[in-house]
């Protein structure tokens, strides 16, 4: 049996009646609100108050510049990251810390914490008859520890290195004392941990130092023994003696060579002067001789005497001849002395050459010794490096040992944390807050009762009113023919040809029902009435089956234009397989359309076109091969869903589709329409029977006939004779 389609009367919410229901039920709302408020206040008064105290701890390095180890720089301190802060939070709430606090404050005798550890009345009764189980001391301690942990809250302040220790209790003094005791125990545990680290370090360093001392002694002994056996004596600047002597001898050889070259040059200059007959006394080496200087003085004196006597005596005078004879002897003596200077320079150059040869022999010997010493010095340096490394390690261990030992002896173990805010005795309880919670209960109860009253008035129908001008088109039974009511009879007076021409002539449009009419029964055979049915149902999709092809598709165009003229954003998708709809609405049958969209050759913006004669839009058939395009028909539901999100109504003219093809197009909120021009056509009859047999929705008839002349009955087209 096909599914009947029906629409209810359109209604609207009467805001005046809705809020009037609040005034009508004001007494019940006020009494209920006051009752809930009083009960809430009484319940809060019976609850035991709870107090909360908190202690704040700052995680920081407590070492100062005066107590920090000498080899530790300021930047060497460990970075306290968020993982380290969370680790300290877990340490504060650890069982060891809490057990020490329980012992220190004797919390095992506190009634609030031991309440869960005390046996119940049933346990005592069973214990009296021997069926109970006595709690051991360990189990009782676990209960107390769990009770303490349930009242404790430890957390770190975000984006800081502050840890907050909160403790809640019915006793204000207990809440403060427990929070402070946990913080103190944490600090003591930190100090004990650092003391244990120092003690362990001292115990480890002591045997290491003894072992290192022995190894340093052995390494230095090996260095001394090897130096002695290799004759690697150390001279100045920690250099091997052979290397130092080689350096000094090289310097001396260079100096001797320079002296020899200078002596040879001076001797050559004196020899050249003597051979050329030049005055040898003008040479620097000759004139530097003291004897030559005295002879030159005597020569000058004789020349002066000869000059003085020549003024009064003749040149042949015996006195002048004697003076000239003395002057000649003096010149010979000067040249003789110059030759002696030459011989002296030559002797000096020869001595320098002999000295150079001797130094070369000594240098060759030292080179051999230095080469052998260099090879042995490699092994010596290796032994010295080993001894130096052992010595430095020993010195560093000794420094650390002395520092650790001094800290242990003096008991200086600063914890890397500081309590900067200790818990004080809380004055007011944090729970329950009687006044705020009572006010909250008053507001919540008033709001809930008001909402309940409004919902009751809304669902009971007292706050609803019918929409002005709304009418109902109820479903008619399939086996009952439609009867013509007076408004429908008035519509039937319009000729069929005039109805078909209504798309182009708006004055010939079907009359609209007056707003004052009550809901009536009617069939839906004309274009206007089918449009009414679609708008009343609120359908988002309409599927039109046109078994007769292009002749019935003309009715589809009329329906789409009628809906567009009524202000509906409607789009027509041409799935008929014929381009006639595109030619009728766009004056062009070759524009891109649905076939191009199915094969992903075009986008939505390329295939959507505006009807030339109305505000409707259309996706024509397209230019791609329909047979090949239908191979991608699986994309069609997705395309229709996308169009429904942008348009009020999507109309699909499926042409002469079969029942199996319609299954893929029908979805929730879909109207099925059967376009009929000739009811006697066998394809129309077969399609109507197939739709009925498939148990589809009862289709609306879209025909050019007058209302009441043609209807569906059990899948058959019935025509009034």
NORPE-V192827 format. One record per pair of residues at least 4 apart in sequence whose C-alpha atoms are under 6 Angstrom apart, sorted by the first residue. I is the first residue (numbers start at 1). J is the second residue. Records with the same first field share a line. If there is no record, write none. Layout:
I->J + J
This chain:
1->695
2->695 + 696 + 697 + 698
3->697 + 698
4->475
5->475
6->474 + 475
9->472
10->466 + 467 + 470
11->465 + 466 + 467
12->464 + 465 + 466 + 467
13->463 + 464
14->463 + 464
16->20
17->463
18->463
22->26
26->30
28->32
29->449
33->445 + 446
37->441 + 442
41->438
49->170 + 429 + 431
50->169 + 170 + 429 + 431
51->168 + 169 + 170 + 172 + 429 + 430
52->167 + 168 + 175
53->166 + 167 + 175 + 176 + 423
54->165 + 166 + 423
55->164 + 165 + 179 + 421 + 422 + 423
56->163 + 164 + 421
57->162 + 163 + 418 + 419
58->161 + 162 + 417 + 418
59->161 + 417
60->416 + 417
61->416
62->416
63->68
64->68
80->84
92->186
95->99
101->105
102->106 + 107
111->115
113->144 + 147
114->144
117->140 + 143
119->123
123->127 + 132
126->131 + 132
127->131 + 132
151->167 + 168
152->166 + 167
153->166
154->164 + 165
155->163 + 164
156->162 + 163
157->162
167->175 + 179
168->175
169->175
172->425 + 426
173->425
174->178
176->423 + 424 + 425
177->181
181->185
190->415
191->413 + 415
198->404
201->205
202->401
205->209
208->212
212->394
216->387 + 390 + 391
219->387
220->387
223->383
226->230
227->231 + 232
232->240
233->240 + 241
234->238 + 239 + 240 + 241
235->239 + 240 + 241
242->370
243->370
245->249
246->366
253->359
260->349 + 352
263->345 + 349
264->349
267->342 + 345 + 346
270->342
273->278 + 280
281->286 + 287
283->287
284->288
286->338
287->292
292->296
306->310
309->313
318->322
359->363
366->370
373->377
377->381
384->388
385->389
397->401
401->405
402->406
407->411 + 412
433->437
434->438
440->444
441->445
456->460
457->462 + 463
458->463
469->515
471->519
472->519
473->521
474->521
478->713 + 714
479->713 + 714
484->488 + 489
492->706 + 707
496->704 + 705
502->506 + 508 + 509
503->558
510->528
524->529 + 530 + 700
525->701 + 702 + 703 + 707
526->702 + 703
527->559
539->669 + 670
540->649 + 669
541->649 + 650 + 651 + 670
542->651 + 670 + 671 + 672
543->651 + 652 + 672 + 673
544->653 + 673 + 674
545->654 + 655 + 674 + 675
546->552 + 655 + 656 + 675
547->656 + 683 + 684
548->552
549->655
552->675 + 677
561->614
563->568
564->568 + 615 + 616
569->647 + 648
570->616 + 647 + 649 + 650
571->616 + 617 + 618 + 650
572->618 + 651 + 652
573->618 + 619 + 652
574->620 + 621 + 653
575->653 + 654
576->654 + 655
579->589 + 621
582->586 + 589 + 620
583->587 + 588 + 589
585->611 + 612
586->611 + 612
591->622
592->607 + 622 + 623
593->607 + 619 + 620 + 621 + 622
594->621 + 622
595->622 + 624 + 629
596->601 + 602 + 622 + 624
597->602
598->629 + 632
599->629
602->606
607->619
608->618 + 619
609->617 + 618
610->617
611->616 + 617
672->699
673->699 + 700 + 701
674->699 + 700 + 701 + 702
675->702
676->703
677->703
688->715
689->715
691->696
692->715
709->719 + 720
710->718 + 719
711->717 + 718
712->716 + 717 + 718
